[in-house]
Structure formats: structure tokens, C-alpha cells
């Protein structure tokens, strides 16, 4: 099981900031920050979003909540933070928890960019329910399932309770759902959000399929 790591040239282009709990305003001491190329144009989607550059950079969150990631190209990027017990969140200049890319602000990186703080919203999942399903794309390239996140949205309060990622064959599983009615929301940068039919998690129906 050999791993071949690509070299990131030291161009002097980097992004740094702090990952913060959006409720308490305190730094989150562990996690990962992902940086993907992209420009914030939610009202003008690309004609062929799958043709965009898929370069991705990543770095760990330090114990003081800070992160610093080097990139190779000077261009626009989306910055997204992940941590246990929180929903993945994009950078937003309003210092709000931007779970969907349409509410994010892309960052132009042409030097050392600082103070791009990420405010993560808590994932309050606590139940034993789950949902299985498949993602469909209008293209037959399995690699394009990369970067798709599926959220479970409660229909009673519009709260997002859990999330997971699509596998390379389009399958996914959402766990830790409390009892209630839900709709799944899938997102990928440059695509409009996709939603599922509604379903209910109950003592009699703890797992929803298809």
C-alpha cells in the first residue's frame, strides 16, 4: 500500500486563519481545512462544471485552532473547514457559518493571505436512525462524485442534523438521525443543490433506503 505524495512548490501563496465554534466563539483544536479552486458565482453556473480544475489542498488545524495552507497557483479558492461534531463550513466574509457553497466567499490568493477565519456550526445529531441512497449525475465519470456532500435536513425546524460524502460509485449513508421527518440535500461546488423525496425516521422505521 504505497503512497506517492505530490510536491507542492513554495510559491509564497498561502491562506491562514482560525477555525472557530460559531456558537461559543472559541477556537476548535482539531480538524482539517480543505482548499479548492473556484469563484463564487452562484447565479451564473458554469455550462460544464466538470471541466473546472480539481486541484485540492489540505492542512490540519493546530491545537490553538489555527491553520496555514500553501497553494501553487494565484487564483480564487473556496476554503472549507471540517471537525468532529461540527458541520463542514466555508469561509464567509460576514463571519457566519456558511454550510452551502452558494453562501461562501471565494478568496483570491496572490500572496500570504491571513485572517480567513472559519466559523463552524455544530452537528447536533444524536439519534440512531439512518438513510441509504444513491447520487445520480448527468455524466458518467465516477471521479466526479468527489466533493459531493449529502446533508439531512429536518422538516420540522430546517436544522441540518448530519452529513456524509458520496462514494466513488455514488452511494452514500447518513447516520445518527433523531426521530423525525427529513429531506436530503446534496451539494457540489458549481452545481445547484439537489434534494431527495421526504422520509421519516421512527421507532418502526429506523432506516430509510433508496
ROBAVEX-62825 format. One record per residue (C-alpha): residue number from 1; residue in one letter; x negated, y negated, z. Coordinates in Angstrom, 1 decimal, padded with zeros to 4 digits. Example, Ala and Ser with C-alpha at 12.3 -4.5 7.8 and 13.67 -1.06 7.14 Angstrom:
BEGIN
+-----+--------+--------+--------+--------+
: num : residu :      X :      Y :      Z :
+-----+--------+--------+--------+--------+
:   1 :      A : -012.3 :  004.5 :  007.8 :
:   2 :      S : -013.7 :  001.1 :  007.1 :
+-----+--------+--------+--------+--------+
% end
This chain:
BEGIN
+-----+--------+--------+--------+--------+
: num : residu :      X :      Y :      Z :
+-----+--------+--------+--------+--------+
:   1 :      X :  000.0 :  000.0 :  000.0 :
:   2 :      X : -002.4 : -002.6 : -001.2 :
:   3 :      X : -001.6 : -006.3 : -001.1 :
:   4 :      X : -003.0 : -008.8 : -003.6 :
:   5 :      X : -002.7 : -012.4 : -002.4 :
:   6 :      X : -002.7 : -015.2 : -004.9 :
:   7 :      X : -005.2 : -018.0 : -004.2 :
:   8 :      X : -003.7 : -021.5 : -003.5 :
:   9 :      X : -006.1 : -024.1 : -004.8 :
:  10 :      X : -006.9 : -027.0 : -002.4 :
:  11 :      X : -005.4 : -029.9 : -004.4 :
:  12 :      X : -004.7 : -032.2 : -001.4 :
:  13 :      X : -000.9 : -031.8 : -001.9 :
:  14 :      X :  000.8 : -030.7 :  001.3 :
:  15 :      X :  004.0 : -031.0 :  003.3 :
:  16 :      X :  004.3 : -031.1 :  007.1 :
:  17 :      X :  006.8 : -031.8 :  009.8 :
:  18 :      X :  008.5 : -030.2 :  012.8 :
:  19 :      X :  011.3 : -027.6 :  013.0 :
:  20 :      X :  013.9 : -028.8 :  015.5 :
:  21 :      X :  017.0 : -027.4 :  017.2 :
:  22 :      X :  019.8 : -029.7 :  015.8 :
:  23 :      X :  021.9 : -029.3 :  019.0 :
:  24 :      X :  019.3 : -030.0 :  021.7 :
:  25 :      X :  016.7 : -031.9 :  019.7 :
:  26 :      X :  013.9 : -029.6 :  020.9 :
:  27 :      X :  011.2 : -028.0 :  018.7 :
:  28 :      X :  011.7 : -024.4 :  017.7 :
:  29 :      X :  008.5 : -022.5 :  018.5 :
:  30 :      X :  008.5 : -019.8 :  015.8 :
:  31 :      X :  009.8 : -019.3 :  012.3 :
:  32 :      X :  008.9 : -019.7 :  008.6 :
:  33 :      X :  009.1 : -022.6 :  006.2 :
:  34 :      X :  009.7 : -021.9 :  002.5 :
:  35 :      X :  009.0 : -024.5 : -000.2 :
:  36 :      X :  010.5 : -024.0 : -003.7 :
:  37 :      X :  010.2 : -026.3 : -006.8 :
:  38 :      X :  013.4 : -028.1 : -007.6 :
:  39 :      X :  015.1 : -031.5 : -007.9 :
:  40 :      X :  018.2 : -032.5 : -006.0 :
:  41 :      X :  020.8 : -032.7 : -008.9 :
:  42 :      X :  023.9 : -031.0 : -007.6 :
:  43 :      X :  026.2 : -032.9 : -010.0 :
:  44 :      X :  024.1 : -032.1 : -013.1 :
:  45 :      X :  023.3 : -028.4 : -013.0 :
:  46 :      X :  020.7 : -027.1 : -015.4 :
:  47 :      X :  022.0 : -025.5 : -018.6 :
:  48 :      X :  019.7 : -022.5 : -017.9 :
:  49 :      X :  018.8 : -022.5 : -014.3 :
:  50 :      X :  017.0 : -019.2 : -014.6 :
:  51 :      X :  014.4 : -020.9 : -016.8 :
:  52 :      X :  013.1 : -023.0 : -013.9 :
:  53 :      X :  009.7 : -022.5 : -012.3 :
:  54 :      X :  010.0 : -019.9 : -009.5 :
:  55 :      X :  006.8 : -020.8 : -007.6 :
:  56 :      X :  007.3 : -020.4 : -003.9 :
:  57 :      X :  005.0 : -021.4 : -001.0 :
:  58 :      X :  005.4 : -020.4 :  002.7 :
:  59 :      X :  003.9 : -021.1 :  006.1 :
:  60 :      X :  004.5 : -020.2 :  009.7 :
:  61 :      X :  006.0 : -022.5 :  012.3 :
:  62 :      X :  003.4 : -023.1 :  015.1 :
:  63 :      X :  004.2 : -022.8 :  018.8 :
:  64 :      X :  004.8 : -026.6 :  019.0 :
:  65 :      X :  007.4 : -026.5 :  016.2 :
:  66 :      X :  005.1 : -028.0 :  013.6 :
:  67 :      X :  004.3 : -026.6 :  010.1 :
:  68 :      X :  002.0 : -027.6 :  007.3 :
:  69 :      X :  002.0 : -026.0 :  003.8 :
:  70 :      X : -000.3 : -026.7 :  000.9 :
:  71 :      X :  001.1 : -026.6 : -002.7 :
:  72 :      X : -000.7 : -026.6 : -006.0 :
:  73 :      X :  001.4 : -028.9 : -008.2 :
:  74 :      X :  002.5 : -032.5 : -007.8 :
:  75 :      X :  006.3 : -032.3 : -008.3 :
:  76 :      X :  009.6 : -032.1 : -006.4 :
:  77 :      X :  010.2 : -029.4 : -003.9 :
:  78 :      X :  013.0 : -028.1 : -001.6 :
:  79 :      X :  011.8 : -027.5 :  001.9 :
:  80 :      X :  013.7 : -024.8 :  003.9 :
:  81 :      X :  013.2 : -023.5 :  007.5 :
:  82 :      X :  014.1 : -020.1 :  008.9 :
:  83 :      X :  014.1 : -018.9 :  012.5 :
:  84 :      X :  015.7 : -016.2 :  014.6 :
:  85 :      X :  019.2 : -017.2 :  015.9 :
:  86 :      X :  019.4 : -020.1 :  013.5 :
:  87 :      X :  020.9 : -020.6 :  010.0 :
:  88 :      X :  018.4 : -021.4 :  007.3 :
:  89 :      X :  018.3 : -025.2 :  006.7 :
:  90 :      X :  017.0 : -027.5 :  004.1 :
:  91 :      X :  015.2 : -030.8 :  004.7 :
:  92 :      X :  017.6 : -033.8 :  004.6 :
:  93 :      X :  016.6 : -037.4 :  004.9 :
:  94 :      X :  019.5 : -038.0 :  007.3 :
:  95 :      X :  018.0 : -035.6 :  009.8 :
:  96 :      X :  021.1 : -033.4 :  009.6 :
:  97 :      X :  021.4 : -029.6 :  009.3 :
:  98 :      X :  021.7 : -029.1 :  005.6 :
:  99 :      X :  022.5 : -025.4 :  005.1 :
: 100 :      X :  023.5 : -025.7 :  001.4 :
: 101 :      X :  021.0 : -027.0 : -001.2 :
: 102 :      X :  023.6 : -029.5 : -002.5 :
: 103 :      X :  023.3 : -031.4 :  000.7 :
: 104 :      X :  019.5 : -031.3 :  000.8 :
: 105 :      X :  017.0 : -033.9 : -000.3 :
: 106 :      X :  014.1 : -032.8 : -002.5 :
: 107 :      X :  010.6 : -034.0 : -001.6 :
: 108 :      X :  008.2 : -035.4 : -004.2 :
: 109 :      X :  004.8 : -034.1 : -003.2 :
: 110 :      X :  001.9 : -036.1 : -004.7 :
: 111 :      X : -000.4 : -036.4 : -001.7 :
: 112 :      X : -000.3 : -035.4 :  002.0 :
: 113 :      X :  003.4 : -035.7 :  002.9 :
: 114 :      X :  004.3 : -035.9 :  006.6 :
: 115 :      X :  007.3 : -036.1 :  008.9 :
: 116 :      X :  009.6 : -033.9 :  006.9 :
: 117 :      X :  011.4 : -032.5 :  009.9 :
: 118 :      X :  013.9 : -029.7 :  009.6 :
: 119 :      X :  017.0 : -029.6 :  011.9 :
: 120 :      X :  018.2 : -026.1 :  012.1 :
: 121 :      X :  021.8 : -025.2 :  013.1 :
: 122 :      X :  022.4 : -022.3 :  015.5 :
: 123 :      X :  023.7 : -019.0 :  014.2 :
: 124 :      X :  026.4 : -018.2 :  016.8 :
: 125 :      X :  027.1 : -014.6 :  015.6 :
: 126 :      X :  027.8 : -012.3 :  018.5 :
: 127 :      X :  030.2 : -009.6 :  017.2 :
: 128 :      X :  029.9 : -006.0 :  015.9 :
: 129 :      X :  031.7 : -006.5 :  012.5 :
: 130 :      X :  030.1 : -006.3 :  009.1 :
: 131 :      X :  030.7 : -006.8 :  005.4 :
: 132 :      X :  029.2 : -005.0 :  002.4 :
: 133 :      X :  029.3 : -006.1 : -001.2 :
: 134 :      X :  027.5 : -006.8 : -004.5 :
: 135 :      X :  026.4 : -010.0 : -006.2 :
: 136 :      X :  027.1 : -010.5 : -009.9 :
: 137 :      X :  025.1 : -012.8 : -012.2 :
: 138 :      X :  025.8 : -013.7 : -015.8 :
: 139 :      X :  022.3 : -012.5 : -016.7 :
: 140 :      X :  020.7 : -009.0 : -016.5 :
: 141 :      X :  017.4 : -009.9 : -014.9 :
: 142 :      X :  017.2 : -008.2 : -011.5 :
: 143 :      X :  014.4 : -010.6 : -010.3 :
: 144 :      X :  016.9 : -013.5 : -010.4 :
: 145 :      X :  018.6 : -012.0 : -007.3 :
: 146 :      X :  015.6 : -013.5 : -005.5 :
: 147 :      X :  016.5 : -016.6 : -003.4 :
: 148 :      X :  020.2 : -015.8 : -003.1 :
: 149 :      X :  021.6 : -016.2 :  000.5 :
: 150 :      X :  025.0 : -015.0 :  001.5 :
: 151 :      X :  026.9 : -016.6 :  004.4 :
: 152 :      X :  030.0 : -015.5 :  006.3 :
: 153 :      X :  032.3 : -018.5 :  006.8 :
: 154 :      X :  035.1 : -018.2 :  009.4 :
: 155 :      X :  038.5 : -019.3 :  008.0 :
: 156 :      X :  039.7 : -020.4 :  011.5 :
: 157 :      X :  037.1 : -023.2 :  012.0 :
: 158 :      X :  034.9 : -023.2 :  008.9 :
: 159 :      X :  031.9 : -022.2 :  011.0 :
: 160 :      X :  029.1 : -020.2 :  009.4 :
: 161 :      X :  028.5 : -017.1 :  011.7 :
: 162 :      X :  025.9 : -015.0 :  009.9 :
: 163 :      X :  023.9 : -014.6 :  006.7 :
: 164 :      X :  021.6 : -012.3 :  004.8 :
: 165 :      X :  019.9 : -012.0 :  001.4 :
: 166 :      X :  020.8 : -010.2 : -001.8 :
: 167 :      X :  018.6 : -007.1 : -002.6 :
: 168 :      X :  016.9 : -006.8 : -005.9 :
: 169 :      X :  019.9 : -004.8 : -007.2 :
: 170 :      X :  022.4 : -007.4 : -006.0 :
: 171 :      X :  023.7 : -005.5 : -002.9 :
: 172 :      X :  024.0 : -007.3 :  000.5 :
: 173 :      X :  025.2 : -006.6 :  004.0 :
: 174 :      X :  026.3 : -009.2 :  006.6 :
: 175 :      X :  026.3 : -008.1 :  010.3 :
: 176 :      X :  027.1 : -009.4 :  013.8 :
: 177 :      X :  030.5 : -010.8 :  012.8 :
: 178 :      X :  033.1 : -011.5 :  015.5 :
: 179 :      X :  036.7 : -010.6 :  015.0 :
: 180 :      X :  038.5 : -013.0 :  012.6 :
: 181 :      X :  039.1 : -013.8 :  009.0 :
: 182 :      X :  036.2 : -014.7 :  006.7 :
: 183 :      X :  035.2 : -015.7 :  003.2 :
: 184 :      X :  031.6 : -015.1 :  002.0 :
: 185 :      X :  029.7 : -017.9 :  000.3 :
: 186 :      X :  026.6 : -017.2 : -001.8 :
: 187 :      X :  024.1 : -019.9 : -002.8 :
: 188 :      X :  021.1 : -020.2 : -005.0 :
: 189 :      X :  019.3 : -023.4 : -006.0 :
: 190 :      X :  020.6 : -024.8 : -009.3 :
: 191 :      X :  023.7 : -022.6 : -009.2 :
: 192 :      X :  027.2 : -023.7 : -007.9 :
: 193 :      X :  028.2 : -021.8 : -004.8 :
: 194 :      X :  030.1 : -018.6 : -005.3 :
: 195 :      X :  032.9 : -017.4 : -002.9 :
: 196 :      X :  034.4 : -014.0 : -002.2 :
: 197 :      X :  038.0 : -013.0 : -001.5 :
: 198 :      X :  039.0 : -013.3 :  002.1 :
: 199 :      X :  038.8 : -010.4 :  004.6 :
: 200 :      X :  039.5 : -009.7 :  008.2 :
: 201 :      X :  037.3 : -008.1 :  010.9 :
: 202 :      X :  039.4 : -006.5 :  013.7 :
: 203 :      X :  039.2 : -003.6 :  016.2 :
: 204 :      X :  040.9 : -001.4 :  013.5 :
: 205 :      X :  038.8 : -002.7 :  010.6 :
: 206 :      X :  035.3 : -003.5 :  011.8 :
: 207 :      X :  033.6 : -003.1 :  008.4 :
: 208 :      X :  034.8 : -004.7 :  005.2 :
: 209 :      X :  033.5 : -003.2 :  001.9 :
: 210 :      X :  033.5 : -004.5 : -001.7 :
+-----+--------+--------+--------+--------+
% end
